[in-house]
Structures are given as structure tokens and as C-alpha cells.
Amino acid sequence: MATREFSKNPSKALREADAQPVLVTKYGHPIACVLSIESWNDLLAKVHNCDLLEQMSR
């Protein structure tokens, strides 16, 4: 989703983020990602698990 579209209709990005992450682009390059809170929490859990695995391997 281009920044112009995001600026005009941010609620659309929020609705779409329920199904999948939404990349916000500027001049065709990604500058931000809108995630549902569920996706965010899943991502944090995966990062935390990777950190634990790394610590265990030391």
C-alpha cells in the first residue's frame, strides 16, 4: 500500500492487517509494516524462543 493511500485511508490498512501484514511503501520501497496485534505477539514469541535457544547453545 502506497503512503498516499495509507494517508487517505489508514483504516483500510488496519482491516487488511487482520488477514496479513500490510507493507506501506514510498516510491515503491517498503518503509513500514502494519501487523495485527496477534501477528505481533506471535513474532515476539518467535524472537523470544530464538533468544532462548541461542542462550541454551552457549
Biopython code that builds the backbone (N, CA, C, O; Angstrom):
import numpy as np
from Bio.PDB.StructureBuilder import StructureBuilder

atoms = [
    (1, "MET", "N", (0.847, -1.156, 0.000)),
    (1, "MET", "CA", (0.000, 0.000, 0.000)),
    (1, "MET", "C", (0.902, 1.231, 0.000)),
    (1, "MET", "O", (1.792, 1.356, 0.841)),
    (2, "ALA", "N", (0.674, 2.111, -0.918)),
    (2, "ALA", "CA", (1.473, 3.332, -1.026)),
    (2, "ALA", "C", (1.152, 4.286, 0.127)),
    (2, "ALA", "O", (0.052, 4.263, 0.678)),
    (3, "THR", "N", (2.125, 5.122, 0.480)),
    (3, "THR", "CA", (1.918, 6.073, 1.577)),
    (3, "THR", "C", (0.734, 6.988, 1.312)),
    (3, "THR", "O", (0.015, 7.359, 2.240)),
    (4, "ARG", "N", (0.531, 7.346, 0.074)),
    (4, "ARG", "CA", (-0.599, 8.215, -0.265)),
    (4, "ARG", "C", (-1.921, 7.526, 0.092)),
    (4, "ARG", "O", (-2.798, 8.136, 0.703)),
    (5, "GLU", "N", (-2.056, 6.257, -0.294)),
    (5, "GLU", "CA", (-3.273, 5.504, 0.024)),
    (5, "GLU", "C", (-3.408, 5.315, 1.531)),
    (5, "GLU", "O", (-4.504, 5.434, 2.079)),
    (6, "PHE", "N", (-2.295, 5.021, 2.199)),
    (6, "PHE", "CA", (-2.316, 4.849, 3.647)),
    (6, "PHE", "C", (-2.764, 6.133, 4.344)),
    (6, "PHE", "O", (-3.541, 6.085, 5.298)),
    (7, "SER", "N", (-2.278, 7.269, 3.872)),
    (7, "SER", "CA", (-2.648, 8.556, 4.469)),
    (7, "SER", "C", (-4.130, 8.850, 4.296)),
    (7, "SER", "O", (-4.775, 9.393, 5.194)),
    (8, "LYS", "N", (-4.664, 8.488, 3.136)),
    (8, "LYS", "CA", (-6.078, 8.751, 2.859)),
    (8, "LYS", "C", (-7.006, 7.794, 3.594)),
    (8, "LYS", "O", (-8.122, 8.171, 3.954)),
    (9, "ASN", "N", (-6.559, 6.559, 3.823)),
    (9, "ASN", "CA", (-7.447, 5.555, 4.394)),
    (9, "ASN", "C", (-6.678, 4.581, 5.295)),
    (9, "ASN", "O", (-6.521, 3.409, 4.950)),
    (10, "PRO", "N", (-6.202, 5.060, 6.441)),
    (10, "PRO", "CA", (-5.444, 4.168, 7.324)),
    (10, "PRO", "C", (-6.285, 3.013, 7.865)),
    (10, "PRO", "O", (-5.746, 1.948, 8.169)),
    (11, "SER", "N", (-7.594, 3.210, 7.987)),
    (11, "SER", "CA", (-8.436, 2.128, 8.497)),
    (11, "SER", "C", (-8.455, 0.937, 7.546)),
    (11, "SER", "O", (-8.650, -0.197, 7.984)),
    (12, "LYS", "N", (-8.255, 1.176, 6.256)),
    (12, "LYS", "CA", (-8.175, 0.078, 5.290)),
    (12, "LYS", "C", (-6.971, -0.802, 5.605)),
    (12, "LYS", "O", (-7.067, -2.029, 5.574)),
    (13, "ALA", "N", (-5.844, -0.179, 5.907)),
    (13, "ALA", "CA", (-4.639, -0.940, 6.259)),
    (13, "ALA", "C", (-4.880, -1.759, 7.523)),
    (13, "ALA", "O", (-4.436, -2.903, 7.619)),
    (14, "LEU", "N", (-5.578, -1.178, 8.483)),
    (14, "LEU", "CA", (-5.866, -1.899, 9.721)),
    (14, "LEU", "C", (-6.766, -3.099, 9.460)),
    (14, "LEU", "O", (-6.550, -4.170, 10.028)),
    (15, "ARG", "N", (-7.766, -2.932, 8.613)),
    (15, "ARG", "CA", (-8.650, -4.057, 8.266)),
    (15, "ARG", "C", (-7.868, -5.151, 7.549)),
    (15, "ARG", "O", (-8.017, -6.332, 7.862)),
    (16, "GLU", "N", (-7.041, -4.763, 6.595)),
    (16, "GLU", "CA", (-6.258, -5.740, 5.835)),
    (16, "GLU", "C", (-5.239, -6.456, 6.721)),
    (16, "GLU", "O", (-4.915, -7.621, 6.487)),
    (17, "ALA", "N", (-4.742, -5.760, 7.730)),
    (17, "ALA", "CA", (-3.734, -6.347, 8.619)),
    (17, "ALA", "C", (-4.305, -7.483, 9.459)),
    (17, "ALA", "O", (-3.548, -8.291, 9.997)),
    (18, "ASP", "N", (-5.626, -7.556, 9.578)),
    (18, "ASP", "CA", (-6.229, -8.688, 10.283)),
    (18, "ASP", "C", (-5.934, -9.996, 9.566)),
    (18, "ASP", "O", (-5.819, -11.042, 10.206)),
    (19, "ALA", "N", (-5.811, -9.949, 8.242)),
    (19, "ALA", "CA", (-5.583, -11.161, 7.449)),
    (19, "ALA", "C", (-4.104, -11.420, 7.196)),
    (19, "ALA", "O", (-3.659, -12.568, 7.195)),
    (20, "GLN", "N", (-3.343, -10.348, 6.982)),
    (20, "GLN", "CA", (-1.916, -10.493, 6.679)),
    (20, "GLN", "C", (-1.220, -9.153, 6.873)),
    (20, "GLN", "O", (-1.873, -8.110, 6.836)),
    (21, "PRO", "N", (0.102, -9.165, 7.082)),
    (21, "PRO", "CA", (0.832, -7.904, 7.229)),
    (21, "PRO", "C", (0.675, -7.027, 5.986)),
    (21, "PRO", "O", (0.612, -7.520, 4.860)),
    (22, "VAL", "N", (0.613, -5.730, 6.217)),
    (22, "VAL", "CA", (0.472, -4.754, 5.133)),
    (22, "VAL", "C", (1.754, -3.931, 5.066)),
    (22, "VAL", "O", (2.124, -3.266, 6.033)),
    (23, "LEU", "N", (2.422, -3.980, 3.926)),
    (23, "LEU", "CA", (3.608, -3.151, 3.719)),
    (23, "LEU", "C", (3.176, -1.784, 3.219)),
    (23, "LEU", "O", (2.381, -1.674, 2.287)),
    (24, "VAL", "N", (3.703, -0.752, 3.842)),
    (24, "VAL", "CA", (3.477, 0.615, 3.384)),
    (24, "VAL", "C", (4.727, 1.011, 2.612)),
    (24, "VAL", "O", (5.846, 0.888, 3.110)),
    (25, "THR", "N", (4.522, 1.488, 1.392)),
    (25, "THR", "CA", (5.662, 1.793, 0.526)),
    (25, "THR", "C", (5.719, 3.276, 0.171)),
    (25, "THR", "O", (4.703, 3.969, 0.128)),
    (26, "LYS", "N", (6.932, 3.730, -0.079)),
    (26, "LYS", "CA", (7.170, 5.091, -0.552)),
    (26, "LYS", "C", (8.092, 4.977, -1.750)),
    (26, "LYS", "O", (9.195, 4.440, -1.646)),
    (27, "TYR", "N", (7.645, 5.476, -2.872)),
    (27, "TYR", "CA", (8.391, 5.355, -4.128)),
    (27, "TYR", "C", (8.728, 3.893, -4.437)),
    (27, "TYR", "O", (9.791, 3.585, -4.975)),
    (28, "GLY", "N", (7.798, 3.004, -4.082)),
    (28, "GLY", "CA", (7.963, 1.586, -4.378)),
    (28, "GLY", "C", (8.830, 0.808, -3.408)),
    (28, "GLY", "O", (9.041, -0.391, -3.592)),
    (29, "HIS", "N", (9.337, 1.474, -2.372)),
    (29, "HIS", "CA", (10.198, 0.813, -1.392)),
    (29, "HIS", "C", (9.463, 0.702, -0.057)),
    (29, "HIS", "O", (8.863, 1.676, 0.396)),
    (30, "PRO", "N", (9.500, -0.470, 0.578)),
    (30, "PRO", "CA", (8.818, -0.624, 1.864)),
    (30, "PRO", "C", (9.446, 0.264, 2.938)),
    (30, "PRO", "O", (10.667, 0.323, 3.089)),
    (31, "ILE", "N", (8.574, 0.953, 3.681)),
    (31, "ILE", "CA", (9.059, 1.812, 4.764)),
    (31, "ILE", "C", (8.429, 1.457, 6.108)),
    (31, "ILE", "O", (8.925, 1.864, 7.158)),
    (32, "ALA", "N", (7.331, 0.693, 6.073)),
    (32, "ALA", "CA", (6.656, 0.315, 7.313)),
    (32, "ALA", "C", (5.829, -0.934, 7.064)),
    (32, "ALA", "O", (5.523, -1.290, 5.926)),
    (33, "CYS", "N", (5.476, -1.586, 8.164)),
    (33, "CYS", "CA", (4.640, -2.779, 8.089)),
    (33, "CYS", "C", (3.576, -2.675, 9.173)),
    (33, "CYS", "O", (3.889, -2.427, 10.338)),
    (34, "VAL", "N", (2.326, -2.864, 8.789)),
    (34, "VAL", "CA", (1.214, -2.846, 9.739)),
    (34, "VAL", "C", (0.831, -4.297, 10.011)),
    (34, "VAL", "O", (0.505, -5.049, 9.092)),
    (35, "LEU", "N", (0.874, -4.679, 11.289)),
    (35, "LEU", "CA", (0.552, -6.042, 11.710)),
    (35, "LEU", "C", (-0.615, -6.026, 12.679)),
    (35, "LEU", "O", (-0.811, -5.059, 13.415)),
    (36, "SER", "N", (-1.389, -7.103, 12.675)),
    (36, "SER", "CA", (-2.387, -7.264, 13.728)),
    (36, "SER", "C", (-1.636, -7.503, 15.037)),
    (36, "SER", "O", (-0.474, -7.912, 15.025)),
    (37, "ILE", "N", (-2.290, -7.253, 16.144)),
    (37, "ILE", "CA", (-1.636, -7.480, 17.438)),
    (37, "ILE", "C", (-1.343, -8.962, 17.624)),
    (37, "ILE", "O", (-0.354, -9.323, 18.262)),
    (38, "GLU", "N", (-2.192, -9.822, 17.071)),
    (38, "GLU", "CA", (-1.949, -11.266, 17.149)),
    (38, "GLU", "C", (-0.663, -11.635, 16.409)),
    (38, "GLU", "O", (0.151, -12.404, 16.921)),
    (39, "SER", "N", (-0.483, -11.091, 15.213)),
    (39, "SER", "CA", (0.748, -11.353, 14.458)),
    (39, "SER", "C", (1.963, -10.803, 15.191)),
    (39, "SER", "O", (3.017, -11.438, 15.221)),
    (40, "TRP", "N", (1.816, -9.628, 15.776)),
    (40, "TRP", "CA", (2.914, -9.015, 16.525)),
    (40, "TRP", "C", (3.318, -9.907, 17.699)),
    (40, "TRP", "O", (4.503, -10.164, 17.911)),
    (41, "ASN", "N", (2.326, -10.376, 18.461)),
    (41, "ASN", "CA", (2.622, -11.233, 19.611)),
    (41, "ASN", "C", (3.256, -12.550, 19.176)),
    (41, "ASN", "O", (4.160, -13.047, 19.847)),
    (42, "ASP", "N", (2.795, -13.123, 18.061)),
    (42, "ASP", "CA", (3.410, -14.342, 17.528)),
    (42, "ASP", "C", (4.870, -14.095, 17.166)),
    (42, "ASP", "O", (5.737, -14.919, 17.459)),
    (43, "LEU", "N", (5.136, -12.966, 16.533)),
    (43, "LEU", "CA", (6.503, -12.618, 16.146)),
    (43, "LEU", "C", (7.398, -12.445, 17.372)),
    (43, "LEU", "O", (8.528, -12.933, 17.397)),
    (44, "LEU", "N", (6.889, -11.755, 18.378)),
    (44, "LEU", "CA", (7.671, -11.580, 19.610)),
    (44, "LEU", "C", (7.969, -12.915, 20.273)),
    (44, "LEU", "O", (9.073, -13.123, 20.775)),
    (45, "ALA", "N", (7.000, -13.818, 20.279)),
    (45, "ALA", "CA", (7.206, -15.137, 20.879)),
    (45, "ALA", "C", (8.290, -15.899, 20.124)),
    (45, "ALA", "O", (9.124, -16.562, 20.740)),
    (46, "LYS", "N", (8.284, -15.811, 18.798)),
    (46, "LYS", "CA", (9.307, -16.497, 17.999)),
    (46, "LYS", "C", (10.693, -15.925, 18.274)),
    (46, "LYS", "O", (11.665, -16.672, 18.391)),
    (47, "VAL", "N", (10.785, -14.613, 18.376)),
    (47, "VAL", "CA", (12.075, -13.975, 18.681)),
    (47, "VAL", "C", (12.550, -14.408, 20.063)),
    (47, "VAL", "O", (13.723, -14.729, 20.256)),
    (48, "HIS", "N", (11.639, -14.413, 21.010)),
    (48, "HIS", "CA", (11.987, -14.824, 22.372)),
    (48, "HIS", "C", (12.478, -16.270, 22.379)),
    (48, "HIS", "O", (13.468, -16.586, 23.039)),
    (49, "ASN", "N", (11.792, -17.147, 21.651)),
    (49, "ASN", "CA", (12.208, -18.552, 21.584)),
    (49, "ASN", "C", (13.583, -18.692, 20.948)),
    (49, "ASN", "O", (14.389, -19.508, 21.396)),
    (50, "CYS", "N", (13.863, -17.913, 19.916)),
    (50, "CYS", "CA", (15.188, -17.952, 19.280)),
    (50, "CYS", "C", (16.268, -17.499, 20.250)),
    (50, "CYS", "O", (17.354, -18.077, 20.298)),
    (51, "ASP", "N", (15.961, -16.453, 21.029)),
    (51, "ASP", "CA", (16.920, -15.974, 22.028)),
    (51, "ASP", "C", (17.207, -17.057, 23.065)),
    (51, "ASP", "O", (18.355, -17.258, 23.462)),
    (52, "LEU", "N", (16.153, -17.753, 23.501)),
    (52, "LEU", "CA", (16.344, -18.817, 24.484)),
    (52, "LEU", "C", (17.187, -19.948, 23.910)),
    (52, "LEU", "O", (18.074, -20.469, 24.586)),
    (53, "LEU", "N", (16.912, -20.328, 22.665)),
    (53, "LEU", "CA", (17.690, -21.391, 22.029)),
    (53, "LEU", "C", (19.157, -20.996, 21.903)),
    (53, "LEU", "O", (20.049, -21.818, 22.113)),
    (54, "GLU", "N", (19.401, -19.739, 21.561)),
    (54, "GLU", "CA", (20.779, -19.262, 21.437)),
    (54, "GLU", "C", (21.490, -19.308, 22.783)),
    (54, "GLU", "O", (22.649, -19.713, 22.870)),
    (55, "GLN", "N", (20.790, -18.890, 23.827)),
    (55, "GLN", "CA", (21.394, -18.909, 25.160)),
    (55, "GLN", "C", (21.688, -20.338, 25.615)),
    (55, "GLN", "O", (22.696, -20.592, 26.274)),
    (56, "MET", "N", (20.807, -21.263, 25.262)),
    (56, "MET", "CA", (20.993, -22.658, 25.658)),
    (56, "MET", "C", (22.171, -23.296, 24.928)),
    (56, "MET", "O", (22.803, -24.211, 25.457)),
    (57, "SER", "N", (22.469, -22.830, 23.733)),
    (57, "SER", "CA", (23.546, -23.434, 22.948)),
    (57, "SER", "C", (24.927, -22.939, 23.364)),
    (57, "SER", "O", (25.935, -23.464, 22.893)),
    (58, "ARG", "N", (24.988, -21.968, 24.213)),
    (58, "ARG", "CA", (26.282, -21.414, 24.658)),
    (58, "ARG", "C", (26.908, -22.261, 25.725)),
    (58, "ARG", "O", (27.993, -21.941, 26.210)),
]
sb = StructureBuilder()
sb.init_structure("model")
sb.init_model(0)
sb.init_chain("A")
sb.init_seg("    ")
for serial, (resi, resn, name, xyz) in enumerate(atoms, 1):
    if name == "N":
        sb.init_residue(resn, " ", resi, " ")
    sb.init_atom(name, np.array(xyz, "f"), 0.0, 1.0, " ", f" {name:<3s}", serial, name[0])
structure = sb.get_structure()
